[in-house]
Amino acid sequence: MPASLTFFPVGNGDMTLVTLDNDQQLLIDINIRKASEDDNDDTPDVISLLREKLDRDSDGRLVLDGFLLSHPDKDHITGLEAHFHLGAPDDWVEDDDKILISEMWSSPIVFRRASKNHTLCPDAKAWDQEARRRVKLFRETGAIGSEGDRIQILGEDEDGKTDDILAIVVSIDNLISSLNCVEANAFEGRLLAPISSDDVDDVDKLDKNHSSVVIRFSIRGDGYADKCRFLSGGDAEVAIWEHLWDKHGDLQSDWLSYDILQAPHHCSWHSLSYDSFSDMGDDAEVNDDARNALSQIRKGAIVVASSQTIDPEEADPPSDRAKQEYISIVEDDENRFKCVSDIWDEDEAPLVYEITSSGVVKGLKAEAKSAAIGLGLGSTGAQARGHG
């Protein structure tokens, strides 16, 4: 099967499913809103859409190979307790039929206490507790553990808190190449952040969003390596992107190159600028280093905004000014900027990109795809984006 990226319509929030060509699946963030359970509400039922894409294991459990939480904000973790099994895998309850997370991918922020500047919603607290359970199990046994007990910590924690568990820690700038203990060469992930407060000159530039995990994935398509580079950065704001360009711009700018960028912080202006657009209007200036970090496009690159419909009259995020900047980055081609909510309004389907031997292919509606296959057209041809 081809690999794919599925962007679920969750308003101003993130929920992205990476399906690899070896059938493994990694979910990045969730925003499963309560209103979606109301038949009289038009909020998309994204949990049902997700469940349709998952397989069951030999015990009858719906299973994700991995779940990456970019950072513990409410719009990235809402719905965890209601829909995902937490605790020992043997305690899974058939009647609840919750999704089992084989392996957690988490920022080391789980080791830090909440403060008045970093409060946790109930779902984030539940993630923190489950991550701590899995880390504790590793500390006690020295073993990676079975499915449902596994965790990878993305980045060392401050003050040496992760020094004794380095076997389950991925260091910043290193590659992640295994998912749920499977090394299949189906992907590589270059871990670029979270950054430490030690890495910036002015810590006042950082807020809780500096804990966001930034990964540049290189994904195999139909057995062919590096057919899609996907840059995912949670709510990373301007200081992080400025830092990444300062660190990698001269020698390693290729680490930031992409075919698909998920516009950070739901297409927020504050990922591109320190200036307040609401206060300064057109005088607000883009930060050149942050823009450079977010401009490393490959041929035909696409920017996806996981946000509500972008209205110039509404508050940021999403920001119409940021949208225009991203359109400029993709060579002034408006068709290469996609808002997930707009796709849902048009198609009543998530935004899907398939990754084949030809590159990135815009997903077709199921009925159109079936008709194309019946005509012998497949899903490539004019829609395929080849990449150099």
Secondary structure, 3 states (H helix, E strand, C coil): CCEEEEECCCCCCCCEEEECCCCCEEEECEECCHHHHCCCCCCCCHHHHHHHHCEECCCCCEEEEEEEECCCCHHHHECHHHHEECCCHHHCCCCCCCEEEEEEEECHHHHCCCECCECCCHHHHHHHHHHHHHHHHHHHHCCCCCCCCEEEEECCCHHHCCHHHHHHEECCCCEECCECCECCCCEEEEEEECCCHHHCCCHHHCCHHHHCCEEEEEEEECCEEEEEEEEECCCCCHHHHHHHHHHHCCCCHHHHCEEEEECHHHHCHHHCCCCCHHHHHHHCCCCHHHHHHCCCEEEEEEEEECCCCCCCCCCCCCCHHHHHHHHHHCCCCHHHEEEHHHHHHHHCCCEEEEEECCEEEECCCHHHHHHHHHCCCCCCHHHEECCC
